[in-house]
Amino acid sequence: MPARRLAARWVLPIAGPPIEGGAVLLGPDGRVQVVGPDAAVPRPPEVSGEEFAGGMLLPGLVNTHTHLELTGFDLAAPEPDFASWIGRVREIKESRSAEEFLAAARVGLSDCYAAGVTTVADTGDTGSVIQAMAEAGASGIAYQEVFGPGPGQMAESLAGLRGRMETSGRFAVGRVRLGLSPHAPYSVSGPLYAAVAAWAARDELPLAVHLAESRAESELLQRGTGPFAEAWRRRAIPLPGEQPHSPVEWLDRHGVLGERTLCIHLVQTGPGDVERLARRGCAVAHCPLSNAAHGHGAAPLARFLSHRLRVGLGTDSVLSVTRLDLLAEARAARALSGIDAESALELCTLGGAGALGLDREIGSLEVGKWGDCVVLRPASTGGSPAERALQAGRDDVIATFVGGREVYRAEPVRS
């Protein structure tokens, strides 16, 4: 791949102060060679150069939670509660073919690029997303989901997961990694959690779990009541036990929480939960718009940050938020928590990279890191460069680059 030089009105490295009239030089290996003021960045005659005179150049955005295999699917009508919604999603997935999932994943990945996202952490159980990522030379983690709330389902669930991991393994190439994802406390038994967590530890695989998302999940584990508990009883699945546990405590009891664990949502946290997560070194995928869409409430982002948890932002699926817009998630996170614009922008770049354990490779424009970049058309007003970047939306993305390779270019605006 040829080297590339990009210049812009503003360069926001994230790991350092904004650079007015800045530029970056990306080497033929796709990594950042130089970043700084335009005059200080070499202009090799053989290097392709481009200037975005009114643009703002940032590190590519990092989406820490997607379900790209669901792109383009529609629930048709809202469900009365979260448990019913989960059931409807399951019905939709059971009615689709492998070809439809792969087509959806390809569209979803292209949609991410159009929104300035260069790295995704996706959860799904069809294997379609990791195939789409490998085809596109993408960057990210494809967590393979497993389900099985009944103790008697564990052997079958593990066998199915092993088969999917073996099939998907051939697509774990380049910058694409495989991970494991025991879905959620209402869909995975304690023994299955323990088995998958042990597998992840043995093979040093990243682990992702939907955790403490809904009130119904907490009711199941703490009181044995609510819609998930009723669904378990109808299927003759034994409840988790007589001793009440918060969802966080329950997963810790089964050895799930650790430095490789990405905890998705974390809205319904109780006393001591955040401290427990911090002790275990867990990371968080914060999805404020999805949480709001389902009426779950607001996750305690300020507490996550004060306890030095690694936090990134996620969009969840289009079945929850309709449109994947990570900058909108950053604005929502800021509005709910009161963090400043710089912190909100960091959540969807370097923060997300840290949550995925990839902050040595991506998340900021620094020498030696991958040349993952997004060029935005910033808001005309708004104060600081970070503020102006944050007020931009996915429609303001001009171009997206992964490892120095252009993967998206907006159509020219016609007068």
Secondary structure, DSSP 4 states (H G I P E B T S, - for coil): ---EEEEEEEE--SSS--EEEEEEEE-TTSBEEEEEEGGGS---TTSEEEEEEEEEEEEPEEEEEE-GGGTT---SS--SSHHHHHHHHHHHHHTS-HHHHHHHHHHHHHHHHHTTEEEEEEEESSSHHHHHHHHHT-EEEEEEEE-B-SGGGHHHHHHHHHHHHHHHHTT--TEEEEEEEE--TTTB-HHHHHHHHHHHHHHT--EEEEES--HHHHHHHHTS-SHHHHHHHHTTPPPS-SS---HHHHHHHTT--STTEEEEE--S--TTHHHHHHHHT-EEEE-HHHHHHTT-----HHHHHHTT-EEEE----HHHHSS--HHHHHHHHHHHH---HHHHHHHTTHHHHHHTT-TTTSSS--TTSB--EEEE---SSSSSHHHHHHT--GGGEEEEEETTEEEEEPPPPP-
